[in-house]
Each structure stands twice: as structure tokens, then as C-alpha cells.
Amino acid sequence: MPVIIGAKPESDFSNPIGLLTDCHRRIERFLSVLVQVATNARGGPLEPEQRASFETALRYFREAAPKHTADEEDTLFPRLREINDEEARAVLAQVAALQEDHVRADRDHADVDRLGRQWLDSGSLPTSDAARLSALLAGLQRMYAGHIELEEREVFPVAARVLPPEERIAAGKEMAERRRAK
């Protein structure tokens, strides 16, 4: 990622909640790239810069985004379930909907990846596939907007308040290990 002067430095594994939030910004950026390329090129030939950006964004959702999902479902949510805290129990009521979003996102990203690779391999997409790609991306943007807003407004602040420091450290270590395991 390019450095943006004045931008907040990204979190590291010592701050797993901050790292999850930083991942949301990457999801938004890479999704925006996919939408912008699909909108501008409409299934036609891609300029070299469009192609490179599109390939990078597809790779992000194929390789990195699933680790973010695992960070939430396998690391954060189970820890929240173990906390005997009223605030944690209240926010856990939202987790089922978030997990449904993850399932939908995985399914839709698989379709986006298939269509995107087809586009990259053949140099163009039939009109119906270009329209399908645009519809999938628009749906993902809507879903992520609500999903991210819920996590950042309710789930992450509660997790930051109720998880003991040793659990945050353990979560950060799990997240780091997930990225080392290829």
C-alpha cells in the first residue's frame, strides 16, 4: 500500500481490534477498485493499469480477505462468547447475522473471481457476464457497508472493552500465525 501523508498508521498484531478495522479499510479500497474497473471498462479490453489493479484486488479477496473472516469467526467471536459480560452477550446477538454476511461474501466473491479471471484470460466479458459482475459488486458494496458499520460501531468497541489484555495478546498471536501459515 502506498504511504499517505497524515494517514493513521496501521495497527499491528499487538492491537488485534485495530488490525481488524484496518482490514475493513483494505476491503473497502479493493472493492472500490473492482467496482471502478468494472464500471469504466464494462467488460471491454482493460488498459494495463486497470488490469494490474483488477488482478491485485481479485487476489486480495482470494487470499487475504478469508484470513480476516477467520480472524473474526475463529479468533474474536469465540473469545466474546467466553466472556461473562452483559455487554458481550448483547453484541453476540449480532454475530449470527455477521456470519451469514461472511457466507454470502464468500459465495459472491467466488463468482466475482470466476468472472474476473474469465475477463483477464479472454480480454473481454460478454455483456451478460459484465452486468452480472457489476451486480455482484454492487451487492457486495451494500452488504459490506452495513456489515462493517455494525462491527465498528458495536462489536469491536465492546470487544476492546471486555477482552482482558491476555486475550487480546492471544488473539493477535493467532492472527499473526494465520498469516504465517500459507
C-alpha positions as CSV (number, residue, x, y, z in Angstrom):
1,M,0.0,0.0,0.0
2,P,1.3,3.5,-0.7
3,V,2.0,5.7,2.2
4,I,-0.4,8.6,2.6
5,I,0.9,11.6,4.5
6,G,-1.2,12.3,7.5
7,A,-2.8,8.9,7.4
8,K,-3.3,6.9,10.7
9,P,-0.5,4.3,10.9
10,E,-1.8,0.8,10.5
11,S,-2.2,-1.4,13.6
12,D,-0.1,-4.4,14.3
13,F,-0.8,-7.8,15.9
14,S,-0.5,-6.2,19.4
15,N,-3.7,-4.4,18.6
16,P,-6.0,-7.0,17.0
17,I,-9.1,-4.9,17.1
18,G,-7.3,-2.1,15.4
19,L,-6.0,-4.6,12.9
20,L,-9.5,-5.8,12.1
21,T,-10.6,-2.2,11.5
22,D,-7.6,-1.6,9.2
23,C,-8.6,-4.7,7.3
24,H,-12.0,-3.1,6.7
25,R,-10.3,-0.2,5.1
26,R,-8.5,-2.5,2.7
27,I,-11.7,-4.4,1.9
28,E,-13.3,-1.1,1.1
29,R,-10.4,0.1,-1.1
30,F,-10.0,-3.2,-3.0
31,L,-13.8,-3.5,-3.5
32,S,-13.8,0.1,-4.8
33,V,-11.1,-0.8,-7.3
34,L,-13.1,-3.8,-8.6
35,V,-16.2,-1.6,-8.9
36,Q,-14.3,1.2,-10.7
37,V,-12.7,-1.0,-13.2
38,A,-16.0,-2.9,-13.9
39,T,-17.9,0.4,-14.3
40,N,-15.3,2.0,-16.5
41,A,-14.4,-0.9,-18.8
42,R,-17.9,-2.6,-18.8
43,G,-16.4,-5.9,-19.8
44,G,-14.3,-4.5,-22.6
45,P,-10.5,-4.6,-23.0
46,L,-8.6,-3.4,-20.0
47,E,-5.8,-0.9,-20.0
48,P,-2.5,-2.2,-18.4
49,E,-3.1,-0.1,-15.2
50,Q,-6.7,-1.3,-15.0
51,R,-5.6,-4.9,-15.5
52,A,-2.9,-4.7,-12.8
53,S,-5.3,-3.0,-10.3
54,F,-8.1,-5.5,-11.0
55,E,-5.7,-8.5,-10.7
56,T,-4.4,-7.2,-7.4
57,A,-7.9,-6.6,-6.0
58,L,-9.1,-10.1,-7.0
59,R,-6.0,-11.6,-5.4
60,Y,-6.7,-9.7,-2.2
61,F,-10.2,-11.1,-1.9
62,R,-9.0,-14.6,-2.9
63,E,-6.0,-14.7,-0.5
64,A,-6.2,-12.1,2.3
65,A,-9.8,-11.4,2.9
66,P,-10.5,-15.1,4.0
67,K,-8.0,-14.6,6.8
68,H,-9.9,-11.5,8.0
69,T,-13.1,-13.6,8.1
70,A,-11.2,-16.3,10.1
71,D,-9.9,-13.6,12.4
72,E,-13.4,-12.7,13.3
73,E,-15.1,-16.2,13.3
74,D,-12.3,-18.3,14.8
75,T,-10.5,-15.7,17.0
76,L,-12.7,-12.8,18.0
77,F,-16.2,-14.2,18.2
78,P,-15.3,-17.3,20.3
79,R,-13.5,-15.1,22.8
80,L,-16.5,-12.9,23.1
81,R,-18.7,-16.0,23.7
82,E,-16.4,-17.0,26.6
83,I,-16.7,-13.6,28.4
84,N,-19.3,-13.5,31.1
85,D,-20.4,-9.9,30.5
86,E,-23.8,-8.5,29.7
87,E,-22.4,-6.1,27.0
88,A,-20.6,-9.0,25.3
89,R,-23.8,-11.2,25.4
90,A,-25.8,-8.3,23.9
91,V,-23.4,-7.8,21.0
92,L,-23.2,-11.6,20.3
93,A,-26.8,-11.4,19.2
94,Q,-25.5,-9.7,16.1
95,V,-22.9,-12.3,15.4
96,A,-25.2,-14.7,13.6
97,A,-26.1,-12.0,11.0
98,L,-22.4,-11.2,10.6
99,Q,-21.6,-14.8,10.0
100,E,-24.4,-15.0,7.4
101,D,-22.8,-12.0,5.7
102,H,-19.5,-13.9,5.6
103,V,-21.1,-16.8,3.9
104,R,-22.7,-14.6,1.3
105,A,-19.5,-12.6,0.8
106,D,-17.5,-15.9,0.2
107,R,-20.1,-17.1,-2.3
108,D,-20.3,-13.7,-4.2
109,H,-16.5,-13.3,-4.2
110,A,-16.1,-16.7,-5.7
111,D,-18.4,-15.6,-8.5
112,V,-16.6,-12.3,-8.9
113,D,-13.3,-14.1,-9.0
114,R,-14.5,-16.5,-11.6
115,L,-15.9,-13.7,-13.8
116,G,-12.8,-11.6,-13.2
117,R,-10.4,-14.4,-14.2
118,Q,-12.5,-15.0,-17.3
119,W,-12.2,-11.3,-18.2
120,L,-8.5,-11.3,-17.6
121,D,-7.9,-14.5,-19.6
122,S,-10.1,-13.7,-22.6
123,G,-9.6,-9.9,-22.7
124,S,-13.3,-9.2,-22.5
125,L,-16.6,-10.3,-21.0
126,P,-19.9,-10.9,-22.7
127,T,-22.4,-8.2,-21.9
128,S,-24.5,-10.5,-19.6
129,D,-21.4,-11.5,-17.6
130,A,-20.3,-7.9,-17.3
131,A,-23.7,-7.0,-16.0
132,R,-23.6,-9.9,-13.6
133,L,-20.2,-8.8,-12.3
134,S,-21.4,-5.3,-11.8
135,A,-24.5,-6.5,-9.9
136,L,-22.4,-8.8,-7.7
137,L,-20.0,-5.9,-6.8
138,A,-22.9,-3.5,-6.1
139,G,-24.4,-6.1,-3.8
140,L,-21.1,-6.7,-2.0
141,Q,-20.7,-2.9,-1.5
142,R,-24.1,-2.7,0.1
143,M,-23.5,-5.7,2.3
144,Y,-20.1,-4.6,3.4
145,A,-21.3,-1.1,4.2
146,G,-23.8,-2.5,6.8
147,H,-21.5,-5.3,8.0
148,I,-18.5,-3.0,8.6
149,E,-20.7,-0.3,10.2
150,L,-22.2,-2.9,12.7
151,E,-18.8,-4.3,13.6
152,E,-17.1,-1.0,14.1
153,R,-20.0,0.7,15.9
154,E,-21.0,-2.2,18.2
155,V,-18.8,-5.4,18.1
156,F,-15.3,-4.0,18.0
157,P,-15.8,-1.4,20.7
158,V,-17.3,-4.0,23.1
159,A,-14.5,-6.4,22.3
160,A,-12.0,-3.7,23.1
161,R,-13.7,-3.0,26.4
162,V,-14.4,-6.6,27.6
163,L,-11.5,-8.7,26.4
164,P,-8.8,-8.9,29.0
165,P,-5.3,-7.9,27.8
166,E,-4.1,-11.5,27.8
167,E,-6.9,-12.5,25.5
168,R,-6.1,-9.6,23.1
169,I,-2.5,-10.7,23.1
170,A,-3.5,-14.3,22.3
171,A,-5.9,-13.1,19.6
172,G,-3.1,-11.1,18.0
173,K,-0.8,-14.1,18.1
174,E,-3.5,-16.3,16.4
175,M,-4.0,-13.7,13.7
176,A,-0.2,-13.5,13.1
177,E,0.1,-17.3,12.9
178,R,-2.8,-17.4,10.4
179,R,-0.8,-15.2,8.1
180,R,2.4,-17.2,8.5
181,A,0.6,-20.4,7.6
182,K,0.3,-20.3,3.9
